[in-house]
Amino acid sequence: MIRKIFLKENCRCFHSLHYISIVSIVLTFLLPLFISGCSSKTFLPSTKDTVNSPWNSYKNIQHSFAKIIPYKTTSEDLEKLNFSPKVTPNIQILTHLDITQRFIPDQSVGLKDLDDGLKDCLAAQDNCQAFEIIIKNIYSERYGNVFLDLFNFRRKTKISGWEFKAIIVLKNDLVVYKISGGKPEIDEHQDRKNPLGPLQSTERLIWATVQ
């Protein structure tokens, strides 16, 4: 009987020591981060959103795009410039119906409002198509106090990079219209604060359920 009590007490002691060891390890890791306000990219996540392409910068792709001349550049020329789905991945092919939806989204815009090149292409119907190009290189990384970030009290994010968008319209195999845009340089900072930390999402869930 005494032996059983002894073994039972030893077992409880072992579990207590095991629990204390785990807590000690966690505190050993997190407490310095909380006290010192440690800021380390090593512990925080980052993401990279890119589209594979021959261009490594906005300036570079804009320079190539400037070489496209409506009613002069052919589909074969586009291949040489890498603006063709035959040589560059992720380029979307648009039909004449897609083009109509893009440039005449509602009744406020009519065919008469479009560029002559677009009118010329749409009139050709099945012989009209377009290439939609979206090339981006965007890097997102969290920074700041690791403790506050891990427990969702405060998360600071830096977003950098560039994004290029363009549409090249062709009638048969001849470019008749082109347009481009995008963001030559992305430099954004997000600072999200949650006073309740990890409980913030729970609070939102409760309010959503009540409403």
KAMOJO-V94210 format. One record per pair of residues at least 24 apart in sequence whose ideal C-beta (glycine too) atoms are under 10 Angstrom apart, sorted by sequence separation. I is the first residue (numbers start at 0). J is the second residue. D is the distance in whole Angstrom. If there is no record, write none. Layout:
# KAMOJO-V94210
i | j | d
I | J | D
I | J | D
This chain:
# KAMOJO-V94210
i | j | d
136 | 160 | 5
137 | 161 | 8
160 | 184 | 8
161 | 185 | 6
95 | 120 | 7
96 | 121 | 10
135 | 160 | 7
136 | 161 | 6
137 | 162 | 7
159 | 184 | 8
160 | 185 | 5
95 | 121 | 6
135 | 161 | 7
136 | 162 | 8
159 | 185 | 6
160 | 186 | 9
53 | 80 | 9
54 | 81 | 8
95 | 122 | 9
102 | 129 | 10
134 | 161 | 9
135 | 162 | 4
136 | 163 | 9
158 | 185 | 6
159 | 186 | 6
160 | 187 | 10
53 | 81 | 5
95 | 123 | 7
96 | 124 | 9
99 | 127 | 9
101 | 129 | 8
134 | 162 | 7
135 | 163 | 7
158 | 186 | 8
159 | 187 | 8
52 | 81 | 7
53 | 82 | 10
95 | 124 | 5
98 | 127 | 7
133 | 162 | 7
134 | 163 | 5
135 | 164 | 9
157 | 186 | 8
158 | 187 | 4
159 | 188 | 10
94 | 124 | 9
95 | 125 | 7
97 | 127 | 10
98 | 128 | 8
101 | 131 | 8
133 | 163 | 7
134 | 164 | 8
157 | 187 | 7
158 | 188 | 8
94 | 125 | 8
95 | 126 | 8
96 | 127 | 10
97 | 128 | 9
98 | 129 | 5
132 | 163 | 7
133 | 164 | 5
134 | 165 | 9
156 | 187 | 8
157 | 188 | 6
158 | 189 | 7
95 | 127 | 4
97 | 129 | 7
132 | 164 | 7
133 | 165 | 8
156 | 188 | 7
157 | 189 | 8
53 | 86 | 8
54 | 87 | 9
94 | 127 | 8
95 | 128 | 7
98 | 131 | 10
131 | 164 | 8
132 | 165 | 5
133 | 166 | 10
155 | 188 | 7
156 | 189 | 4
53 | 87 | 7
93 | 127 | 9
94 | 128 | 6
95 | 129 | 8
97 | 131 | 8
131 | 165 | 8
132 | 166 | 8
155 | 189 | 7
156 | 190 | 8
52 | 87 | 6
93 | 128 | 6
94 | 129 | 8
130 | 165 | 8
131 | 166 | 5
132 | 167 | 7
154 | 189 | 8
155 | 190 | 5
156 | 191 | 8
51 | 87 | 8
52 | 88 | 8
92 | 128 | 6
93 | 129 | 4
129 | 165 | 10
130 | 166 | 7
131 | 167 | 8
154 | 190 | 8
155 | 191 | 8
50 | 87 | 10
51 | 88 | 6
52 | 89 | 7
92 | 129 | 8
93 | 130 | 7
129 | 166 | 5
130 | 167 | 5
153 | 190 | 7
154 | 191 | 5
155 | 192 | 10
50 | 88 | 8
51 | 89 | 7
52 | 90 | 9
91 | 129 | 9
92 | 130 | 6
93 | 131 | 6
129 | 167 | 6
130 | 168 | 8
153 | 191 | 7
154 | 192 | 8
50 | 89 | 5
91 | 130 | 7
92 | 131 | 8
128 | 167 | 10
129 | 168 | 4
130 | 169 | 8
152 | 191 | 10
153 | 192 | 5
154 | 193 | 8
50 | 90 | 10
90 | 130 | 5
91 | 131 | 4
128 | 168 | 8
129 | 169 | 7
151 | 191 | 9
152 | 192 | 7
153 | 193 | 7
90 | 131 | 7
91 | 132 | 8
127 | 168 | 7
128 | 169 | 6
151 | 192 | 10
152 | 193 | 6
153 | 194 | 9
89 | 131 | 10
90 | 132 | 5
91 | 133 | 8
127 | 169 | 7
128 | 170 | 9
151 | 193 | 5
152 | 194 | 8
87 | 130 | 9
89 | 132 | 8
90 | 133 | 9
126 | 169 | 9
127 | 170 | 6
128 | 171 | 9
148 | 191 | 10
150 | 193 | 9
152 | 195 | 8
153 | 196 | 9
89 | 133 | 7
90 | 134 | 9
126 | 170 | 6
127 | 171 | 8
128 | 172 | 10
130 | 174 | 9
151 | 195 | 9
152 | 196 | 4
69 | 114 | 9
70 | 115 | 10
87 | 132 | 8
89 | 134 | 8
126 | 171 | 5
129 | 174 | 10
137 | 182 | 9
147 | 192 | 9
151 | 196 | 5
152 | 197 | 8
69 | 115 | 9
70 | 116 | 7
84 | 130 | 7
123 | 169 | 10
126 | 172 | 9
129 | 175 | 10
135 | 181 | 8
139 | 185 | 10
142 | 188 | 9
147 | 193 | 9
150 | 196 | 5
151 | 197 | 5
69 | 116 | 5
83 | 130 | 7
84 | 131 | 10
87 | 134 | 9
121 | 168 | 9
123 | 170 | 5
129 | 176 | 8
130 | 177 | 9
132 | 179 | 8
134 | 181 | 8
135 | 182 | 9
138 | 185 | 9
143 | 190 | 8
149 | 196 | 10
150 | 197 | 5
151 | 198 | 9
152 | 199 | 9
82 | 130 | 6
84 | 132 | 9
120 | 168 | 5
122 | 170 | 9
123 | 171 | 7
127 | 175 | 9
129 | 177 | 9
133 | 181 | 8
137 | 185 | 6
139 | 187 | 9
141 | 189 | 9
149 | 197 | 9
150 | 198 | 10
151 | 199 | 6
70 | 119 | 9
83 | 132 | 10
117 | 166 | 10
119 | 168 | 9
120 | 169 | 7
121 | 170 | 9
129 | 178 | 10
132 | 181 | 10
136 | 185 | 9
147 | 196 | 8
151 | 200 | 8
69 | 119 | 10
82 | 132 | 6
120 | 170 | 4
135 | 185 | 9
137 | 187 | 10
139 | 189 | 9
81 | 132 | 10
117 | 168 | 6
119 | 170 | 6
120 | 171 | 9
116 | 168 | 6
123 | 175 | 9
77 | 130 | 7
116 | 169 | 10
117 | 170 | 10
120 | 173 | 9
74 | 128 | 9
114 | 168 | 9
116 | 170 | 8
119 | 173 | 10
120 | 174 | 10
121 | 175 | 10
120 | 175 | 5
74 | 130 | 9
119 | 175 | 5
120 | 176 | 7
116 | 173 | 10
118 | 175 | 9
119 | 176 | 8
116 | 174 | 8
117 | 175 | 7
118 | 176 | 9
116 | 175 | 4
117 | 176 | 5
115 | 175 | 8
116 | 176 | 3
114 | 175 | 9
115 | 176 | 8
116 | 177 | 8
117 | 178 | 10
114 | 176 | 6
116 | 178 | 10
113 | 176 | 9
114 | 177 | 10
102 | 166 | 9
114 | 178 | 9
101 | 166 | 7
102 | 168 | 9
101 | 168 | 10
64 | 132 | 8
98 | 166 | 8
97 | 166 | 10
98 | 168 | 6
60 | 132 | 8
93 | 166 | 7
95 | 168 | 10
60 | 134 | 6
93 | 167 | 10
102 | 176 | 9
59 | 134 | 10
90 | 165 | 10
91 | 166 | 9
93 | 168 | 8
95 | 170 | 10
102 | 178 | 9
57 | 134 | 9
90 | 167 | 9
101 | 178 | 10
57 | 135 | 9
98 | 176 | 9
57 | 136 | 9
52 | 132 | 9
54 | 134 | 6
56 | 136 | 8
52 | 133 | 10
53 | 134 | 9
55 | 136 | 8
50 | 132 | 9
52 | 134 | 5
54 | 136 | 9
50 | 133 | 7
51 | 134 | 9
52 | 135 | 9
82 | 165 | 8
50 | 134 | 5
52 | 136 | 9
83 | 167 | 9
49 | 134 | 9
50 | 135 | 5
82 | 167 | 6
49 | 135 | 7
50 | 136 | 8
48 | 135 | 6
49 | 136 | 5
50 | 137 | 10
80 | 167 | 10
48 | 136 | 8
49 | 137 | 7
47 | 136 | 8
48 | 137 | 4
49 | 138 | 9
47 | 137 | 7
48 | 138 | 8
77 | 167 | 7
46 | 137 | 8
47 | 138 | 5
48 | 139 | 7
46 | 138 | 8
47 | 139 | 8
77 | 169 | 8
82 | 174 | 9
45 | 138 | 7
46 | 139 | 5
47 | 140 | 9
74 | 167 | 10
45 | 139 | 6
46 | 140 | 8
44 | 139 | 9
45 | 140 | 4
46 | 141 | 9
72 | 167 | 9
74 | 169 | 6
77 | 172 | 9
82 | 177 | 9
44 | 140 | 8
45 | 141 | 7
73 | 169 | 9
76 | 172 | 10
43 | 140 | 7
44 | 141 | 6
45 | 142 | 9
72 | 169 | 9
74 | 171 | 8
75 | 172 | 7
76 | 173 | 10
77 | 174 | 7
43 | 141 | 4
67 | 165 | 9
69 | 167 | 9
73 | 171 | 9
74 | 172 | 4
76 | 174 | 8
42 | 141 | 9
43 | 142 | 6
64 | 163 | 8
69 | 168 | 8
73 | 172 | 5
74 | 173 | 8
40 | 140 | 6
43 | 143 | 8
61 | 161 | 10
67 | 167 | 7
69 | 169 | 10
70 | 170 | 9
72 | 172 | 10
73 | 173 | 6
74 | 174 | 8
40 | 141 | 8
43 | 144 | 10
60 | 161 | 9
64 | 165 | 6
72 | 173 | 8
73 | 174 | 7
40 | 142 | 6
43 | 145 | 6
59 | 161 | 10
61 | 163 | 7
71 | 173 | 8
72 | 174 | 4
39 | 142 | 9
40 | 143 | 10
42 | 145 | 5
57 | 160 | 9
58 | 161 | 9
60 | 163 | 5
64 | 167 | 9
70 | 173 | 7
71 | 174 | 7
72 | 175 | 10
38 | 142 | 6
39 | 143 | 9
41 | 145 | 9
42 | 146 | 10
44 | 148 | 9
57 | 161 | 4
59 | 163 | 9
61 | 165 | 9
69 | 173 | 9
70 | 174 | 7
38 | 143 | 6
39 | 144 | 9
40 | 145 | 10
43 | 148 | 6
56 | 161 | 7
57 | 162 | 8
58 | 163 | 10
60 | 165 | 8
69 | 174 | 5
70 | 175 | 6
72 | 177 | 8
37 | 143 | 10
38 | 144 | 6
39 | 145 | 6
42 | 148 | 8
43 | 149 | 8
55 | 161 | 10
57 | 163 | 6
68 | 174 | 7
69 | 175 | 6
70 | 176 | 9
36 | 143 | 9
37 | 144 | 7
38 | 145 | 7
42 | 149 | 8
54 | 161 | 10
56 | 163 | 9
67 | 174 | 6
69 | 176 | 6
36 | 144 | 5
37 | 145 | 5
69 | 177 | 6
35 | 144 | 9
36 | 145 | 9
37 | 146 | 7
39 | 148 | 10
54 | 163 | 8
68 | 177 | 9
35 | 145 | 10
36 | 146 | 8
38 | 148 | 10
46 | 156 | 10
48 | 158 | 9
67 | 177 | 5
33 | 144 | 8
35 | 146 | 9
36 | 147 | 8
43 | 154 | 9
45 | 156 | 9
49 | 160 | 8
52 | 163 | 9
32 | 144 | 7
33 | 145 | 9
34 | 146 | 9
43 | 155 | 9
44 | 156 | 10
45 | 157 | 9
46 | 158 | 9
48 | 160 | 8
50 | 162 | 9
65 | 177 | 10
67 | 179 | 9
32 | 145 | 5
33 | 146 | 4
43 | 156 | 9
47 | 160 | 9
50 | 163 | 9
64 | 177 | 7
31 | 145 | 10
32 | 146 | 4
33 | 147 | 8
48 | 162 | 9
64 | 178 | 10
65 | 179 | 9
31 | 146 | 9
32 | 147 | 9
64 | 179 | 6
29 | 145 | 8
30 | 146 | 9
32 | 148 | 9
33 | 149 | 10
28 | 145 | 10
29 | 146 | 6
32 | 149 | 8
33 | 150 | 9
38 | 155 | 9
28 | 146 | 10
61 | 179 | 7
60 | 179 | 9
29 | 149 | 8
61 | 181 | 9
29 | 150 | 9
60 | 181 | 9
61 | 183 | 8
57 | 181 | 7
57 | 182 | 8
58 | 183 | 7
57 | 183 | 4
58 | 184 | 10
56 | 183 | 9
57 | 184 | 7
56 | 184 | 10
57 | 185 | 10
